[in-house]
Amino acid sequence: MANEELKFDTLKIRGAYNSAEHNYAASVPIYETAAFDLGSAERAGNLFSFSELGFIYSRVGNPTTNVLEQRVAALDGAAGAVAVGSGMAAVTYALFNVAENGGRILTTPYLYGGTIDSFKKIYPKFGVGIDKSENFHNPEELPKDIKPDTKAIFVESISNPNAVVADLEALAKVAHDHDIPLIVDNTFATPYLLNPIKYGADIVIYSATKALGGHGNSIAGLILESGKFNWGNGKFPQFSEELDYTLRDSEGKSRTFLEVFPEAPFTWRVRKNYLAYFGAALSPFNAYLTLIGIETLSERIQKQVENTKKIIDYLEDNDKVEWIKHPFAKDNPYKELAEKYVPKGAGSIFSFGFKGTDEQINKFLNTIKLFNYHTNVGDVRSLIINSPKTTHGELTREEQEFSDIAPNTVRISVGLEDPQDLIADLDQAFEAASKNN
Ligand SMILES: *Cc1c(COP(=O)(O)O)cnc(C)c1O
């Protein structure tokens, strides 16, 4: 059956895989090989001129990794996908691919700490400008921040660590009115809770390290494209004008990415330029682990969303908690957007304000037993961390303020354990922390 006819829960287990093409192996095999034999001089010629698509070298493509790419593309309704070695590689390759050669990215204050810090340290040195707008809550004001060389709008659909929800439809409209794409980091939501392409996103990014893989065992990233954006609109000569000799036809004539890959020029260009030459390839083994994780994506996220609700209920009744930032916590300003974009739940990652001194926060973290104290999120295990000192510790206090990260922020990522055990663990740690002084 074609992918389009199958529902999400079938695709997550069977999408993009035909066992008959893999010695009838029921589980996707791990192709641990650096290179693939070319077979004959004629076939080599065909592969290198793209008249035949096939695997050549695992830095640019591998059959295990390819199933992962095509499966996630099916889950998100994407026309193309490329897997890379980490979520950071996915963010960087996607943004460089669109804004290289002096372009600018318009973005929000509400982003993953590594993304914010790379925007400050790396992008300007590669000639890519970053503009952080405060107008993301008023998309009608956003056009003021778009400059002639702005090449994309970039947001997280549900942000790290405070779960700010982006109004994707409104942002896509602003982007498209200005002939630029909307790029969405959908890591926290996963394709189970939200398909950004449905709301007009042109490029979708994942850190598959997080909830997509879900088992905290491998670093992985993905870039998807909708196939709907017009890369030939004159603003993106790298797709429509730049002639590339590695894309030559059988007569040796150089071609553009848009000519050779009209359905998915963006991900093919990431693959052939950034993955090939910056080289952050995903190992087939980690692609396999990610595929295994995706097989239970819906079941995991459903239970994590349920557990999250119970933990938020507990924290809302706790006098040592100053505030909770999750769209479905009391009086959260993003509730309406969350009801529209993530009706099945706004994920299992949120933050709360610890009412107490720094010493008490430390005591609380040191006394937690079940929650792992570390930087990952979206794991089957519940995790906890003091973001301003760790995941967002690269940011100065002013930058943290701009990103709405209070000094007493504690981030929780809720796993699959029994919620009563998790609540009891939090309770004993709050108790211990309050006894400290
Ligand atoms: C973790 C994360 C990243 C970076 O992904 P890695 O796989 O750790 O490189 C990017 N964006 C968001 C929202 C993240 O949470």
PDBQT file of the ligand as one rigid body, heavy atoms in Angstrom, charges set to zero:
ROOT
HETATM    1  C1  LIG A 501      18.318  19.151  21.933  1.00  0.00    +0.000 C 
HETATM    2  C2  LIG A 501      17.750  20.103  20.970  1.00  0.00    +0.000 A 
HETATM    3  C3  LIG A 501      18.460  20.463  19.817  1.00  0.00    +0.000 A 
HETATM    4  C4  LIG A 501      19.835  19.915  19.536  1.00  0.00    +0.000 C 
HETATM    5  O1  LIG A 501      19.783  18.528  19.284  1.00  0.00    +0.000 OA
HETATM    6  P1  LIG A 501      20.994  17.500  19.560  1.00  0.00    +0.000 P 
HETATM    7  O2  LIG A 501      20.456  16.220  19.023  1.00  0.00    +0.000 OA
HETATM    8  O3  LIG A 501      21.257  17.490  21.022  1.00  0.00    +0.000 OA
HETATM    9  O4  LIG A 501      22.164  18.009  18.775  1.00  0.00    +0.000 OA
HETATM   10  C5  LIG A 501      17.859  21.337  18.941  1.00  0.00    +0.000 A 
HETATM   11  N1  LIG A 501      16.632  21.867  19.174  1.00  0.00    +0.000 NA
HETATM   12  C6  LIG A 501      15.929  21.552  20.298  1.00  0.00    +0.000 A 
HETATM   13  C7  LIG A 501      14.581  22.151  20.513  1.00  0.00    +0.000 C 
HETATM   14  C8  LIG A 501      16.468  20.672  21.235  1.00  0.00    +0.000 A 
HETATM   15  O5  LIG A 501      15.773  20.376  22.341  1.00  0.00    +0.000 OA
ENDROOT
TORSDOF 0
